[in-house]
Amino acid sequence: MRQLPPLAAVRAFEAAARYESFTAAANELGLTQAAVSYQVKALEERLGAPLFVRERGRARLTPLGARLLPTLSQAFDSIEAAFASHKAEDESLLTITTTHTFANTWLAWRLGAFQMSHPELAVRLSTGNELVDLNAGDADIAIRAGRGGWEGVEEHRLFESEFTPMASPECIAAEQRKHGRDLQPSDMPDAHLINPGDAWWQQWFADNGVEADERALRKPGVRLDNQASEGHAAMGGQGFALLTPFLWQGDVAAGRLIMPFPERVSNRGWAYWLLYPPERRKIAKIKRFREWLLAEMEQAKRPDSDSPSGVHAGVAVEPEES
């Protein structure tokens, strides 16, 4: 165990020794002159020897004080440099954690524009569904899906996590030929469903007055563990997937996906949220990203939005976000 004197006393001595003035040290440390004098006296008592010879208007170092000063000043310089290095690194790197789905269907296609407008910032995007401790510094910002109400973070609702069936044009055409008419929600249980056992299919059926045979929900089919992979499968003609319209608006606009029932959209009360510790809300890099992301969200929600997602097909999400 380290046998160190009180750091406050050492700090008061080092400042007073550099200036040879208790008054100047008090101004630097934001203390009163009496407080500096008290801390120095406590250190002298611990050492059993004087560190200063008090003179009018000046505090002259004793030989012991003069011997200690260079080592202590160097130690404080090292401490200051260590924290300055961390601060510089913290200010120059923005770490964002989000789900695979949101990263690959929306954020990754726009993040470069943010970084280019802030070239002083390096941006690191981490994807996964694991819990992240923002207060411990695992990331600066999190974007997650849920109902909100998380403790210890400031929340900004980004968009509703809605879902509705989508499929490729070829898949839609094949189903229409089979029925000889436009599709109805009641046709869905007998269609080829991606992740047919997903509880969100059951909710969509219930919301639209469709009675689904349990056997239909348990029938063999493509089973994937995230929405973005489901979207790829749907675009590849593998069947109908439950997808979030906001995340796939570019692929719908480009004709890679079709929503056969655009007015029949379900929601389990979930939304996507921007999250960060409230005490870091004024940190420059967090403030810049928050303002940029909220502005991008508003732009993307406009009906005439020219979404960058129109030039891609998305990739990856957690099972509960189907």
Secondary structure, 3 states (H helix, E strand, C coil): CCCCCCHHHHHHHHHHHHHCCHHHHHHHHCCCHHHHHHHHHHHHHHHCCCCEEEECCEEEECHHHHHHHHHHHHHHHHHHHHHHHHHHHHHHEEEEEECHHHHHHHHHHHHHHHHHHCCCCEEEEEECCCCCCHHHCCCCEEEEEECCCCCCCEEEEEEEEEEEEEECHHHHHHHHHHHCCCCCHHHHHHCCECCCCCHHHHHHHHHCCCCCCHHHHCCCCCCCCCHHHHHHHHHCCCCEEEECHHHHHHHHHCCCCECCCCCCCEEEEEEEEEEECHHHCCCHHHHHHHHHHHHHHHHHHCCCCCCHHHHCCCCCCCHHHC
